[in-house]
C-alpha cells in the first residue's frame, strides 16, 4: 500500500532492548524485530523478503537502499495497524474468498506465465494467498468502517463539471488516411494516381505505405488539431473532404493525406460525463478517508523502530 509521508513514533538511533533479538528457544534466538507495532513485531527477515521482492519487481527503479528500506517498512507498519484494527473489529475474510481471488488472478496469466511471475516476484503460492487474505481483510475494513458515510451529491458533480469546463472540450477533429513513402518522387507518383481515383487510396496505402497503419489502408482514425507533428498533420484541417493533400515531408518520410470525415469542436455534455465525474469524486473521497483513518491509527499507536536492526537489513 502506498502512503503519504506520516510521522513515525521512532526510537533514538541507539535502538531499544524490546526491539532486540527475540527470546531463545532450544538454543536459537527468534528473528530480530526491526519494529514493534503496538507490541507486535515486524521481523527483520520479513522486511528483507519484501525488500527483495520489491527490487525483483523493478517497481522501485534506482531508489537508494535506505530510502527503499524505510518505504517498505512504513508499508508493513501500515498493514500491521490496519490488520490489528480489523481483528479488533472482528472483521474476517473466509478462505473461500481468498481462493476465488487467487483463481481470478491466476486466470489472467495463460500457460506458465503465472508461475513465471511468482518466481520473478520471489513469491510462493501460499505467500500470495496470505497477502491476498491481508488485502481482502483491509478492503473489508475500509468498506465497513470508512466508506459507508461517503457520498457524492449531484451538486458536487455539477460544480466539478462547471469548474472544469476545459477538461470536457473536444477539439476539432478529422478522420484521416495517410500514405508514407521514403522518397518525394514516389509520393508524387502516388499522389497523381489517387487524385485521379481517390477510391484507390486505401489499396495503395496497403501496397506502398511504410507506416504501421498501412496494412489497415492507412487509416489513422480521428486526430485533433495540434496532434503529433502539427507542422505535418495540421495540413489535414485545410483539406476538403475526400481531397488528397500535396506531398508533405516529415522526419519519417513523405506523406499524403486524405480526410474522410470531419467533426467540429464541441463540449461533452453533462449527461455524457456525470457518471464518470461522480466515480472520480468518490474515489478521491475514499482515498482521503483511507489516509485520514490510517493517520488516526498511527497517532494512537505505539510504534518502535530498532534503528540498528533496520540498518542491517539489505535486499
N, C-alpha and C positions, 0 to 999 in steps of 0.2 A: 504494500500500500504506500503510495507516495504521500508525503505530508509537507505542510508548510513548516518553516522554522519555528520550533517550540522551545520553551525554557526547560532545560533538564535540571532535575534536582540531583546534581552530581556531587561526588565527594572530592576532596582535595587530591592533588596528584599523588600523594603518598599512599592512597588506597585505603582499604578498610579490612579489618580482620574478618568481618562477616562475609566479605566477598572473596575470601581467600580459598585455598584448597578445601574440598568438601571433606566429610567425615571419612575415616579409614574403615574399610570393611574387608576382612580377610587379607589384611596387609596391603591393600591397594586403595589409594585415595580416589574419591569420586572426582570427576572432571571439575576443574576450577571454573567458578562462575565469573563472568565478566560484568554481570549486573544482577541486582535483586530488584524485582518489581513487586512491591507490597509483600516482600519476603519470598517471592517465587523466583528461583534462579534462572538466568539465561546462561547456559554453559558455553565455555569457550569453543568447544568442538562444534556445537550447533551453529555459532556465529561463523566459524571457519567454513563449515559446509555451505552456508548461504552465501558467504563471500565468494567462494569458488564457483558456485552456480551462477552468481551474478556476473562474474568475469567470463565464464564459459558462454553465457548467452549473448555477450557482446553489447548488452544494453547500456553499459556504463562508459563506453568509449575508453578514453585515456584518463579517466579520473584517477587522482592520486590515491594510493592505498589507504592513507589515513582518512581522507575525505570519504572514500567509499566505505571503509570500515565503520565510521561513525554513522553514515547514512543507513547502512544495513542494520546496525544495532538499533537506531531510532525506530526503524520499521518493525523490528522484533519487539521492542518495548511497546509500541502502539498496539501490535497484535495481542501481546500478553494482556494489556489493560482491557482491551475490548472482549477478549475471551473470558477474563475474570468477571467482567460485568455481565456477560451472557450467563455464566454459571450462577451468579448472584440472582439473576432474574429468572432462573430455571428455564432458559432458552436452550432447546435441544434440537439437533438435526438427526434424523434417522439414517441408518446405514443404507437403507434403500434409496434415499435421496442422493447420497454420496455416489452410489453405484450408477445411478441414472446419469448424474453429471459426468462421471468418469467415461461412461459409454458414449455420451454426446461428444465429448472431446475426442475420443478415440475415432469415432466415425468420420471426423473431419480430415483424417490422415490415412489415405489408402495404403495398402501393402505394408511394407516395413517402415514407412515414414514415421509412424508414431513411436516405435521402439527406437528409431534413429534419433528422434527429437529428445526422448528421455535420456538417451546416452549422452547427447550433446549437453543437455542441461544437468547431467550427473544426478538424475533422479530415478529412484526405483518406483514401480507402480504403487507400492504400499506408501511410500513417501508422498507421492502425488495425491493419493486418496486422503491421506492425513491432512494435506494442505487444502484440498477441496472441502473437507469437513470444516476446517477452521474458517475458510472463506464463506461457506454457506451459513455457518453459525453467526458470523459477523454481519452478513447481509440480513439475516433474520432479525438480529438485534436492532439494526437500523430500521427495518421495516416495522418492527413492533414498538420501538421506543422513541424513534426520531422522526420518521416520515409522516405519521398519521395527521398531525396538525397542519402540515404544509399543503397549501393550495395556491393556485394562480387564478386570480379573478379575471373576468372579462375586461375590466377597466385597465388592469396591468398590461394585458395583451394589446389592447387598443393604444395605450400610451407608448408601449415599445414600438409599435408599428408607426405611430406618428413621429416619434423621436428619431427613428432610423429609416426615414424615407429613402435615403440614397442607397441603402442596402438592398432595396427591392426594385431598383430602377434597372430595367433591361435596356441595353444599348441597341442601336440599330444593328441588325444582323442580316447577313446574306448567306445563302446556301450555295456553296462553291464547288466546282470541279476544277482540277488542275492537272496539267501535264508538265513534268520537269524533265529536261534532257540536258546533256553535257555541253552541247555547242549551240551557239547562236544560229548557225546555218541550219541545223536540224530543226530547231524551234521554228524558224521562219517557214521551212517547208511544211511542217505540220500545221502551222497557223493558216497557211494558204489552203490546205486541204479541208480543214474543219470549217473555215469560213464559207467554203463552197457548199459544205454539207455538215452543219452543226450536229446532226444526229450521230455522226461518227466519232464524237469527242470521246465517249467512254471506251469505245473499241480501240481507238488509237492510244488512249491512256494505258490500257491493259498491255498493249503491244510495245509501247515505246517509253513510257514514263519510268524514271529511275527512283521515284519517290515511293515510300512504302504503300501508300493508298492506291498506287497504280493498278494493283491487282483487283481493286474494287471499282475500277472505272474512273479513278482519280477523284472519288467523292471525298471531300474534306468535311462535309456536314456544314453546320452553321458556324460562322465566325463573326466576332464583334469588331467594330471599328477600333483600331489600335492594337489588335491581337497580333502575336507573332512578331514579324518584322513589319511595322507599319508602312515603311517605305516601299515594301514589296506588296503586301496584301491590301493596302488601302486603295489600290487601283480598282479593286473589285467593287468598291462603293460608287465608282463613277460609271460602271458599265450598265448599259441597258440589259434587261432580261434576255437571256439566250445568246447575247453577243459574245464574241471571242476577243480577248484582250490582245494588245500588242505584246511582243516578246518583252518580258520583264526579268532583268538579271537579279541574282542574289548570290550569297556565298555558296549556295548549294547547287547552282546551275542556272538554267534559263527556263522561265515559267510561262505557261499560257493558262489563262483563267476563263471560266465560263460561269456566269451567275444564273442559277435555275430557279431561285426563289428569293424574295426579299421580305424582311419583317421590320416595320418601323419601330423606333424607340418607344418603350412603354413602361408602365409601372405595374408590378404584380399586385393584384387586388388583395384586400384584407382577407376575403374569404379563401383565397388560394393559400395563404401563408399562416392563418391564425392557429391552426393545429400545431404546425412546426414551431411557431413562436411560443405557444403555451408549453410544449415539451421542453424547449430550450430553457425557459424561465424556471420550470420545475426542476430540471437537472441542476441549474445553478443554485437554487434554494436548497436542494438536498445536499449538494457539495459543501455549501457554507454551514449547514446544520450539522453535518458529519464532523467537520473540523471543529466547530464550537463544542460539540459533545465530547470529542477527544481532548480538546483543551481543558474542559472541566474535569475530566477523569485525571489528567496529568496534574492539575492543580491540587487535587485531593490525594494523589498517590504519594507513596514513599519510594523513590527510585534512587538506588545506589549504584554507582559505577566504580569498578575497580580499574583505575587507570593503568596500572602496571599489567594486569591481565589483559586488558584491551589492547595495549600497545604490542603485546607478544603475539597477537593473532594476525596471521597473514594468509591470503588466499593461496 
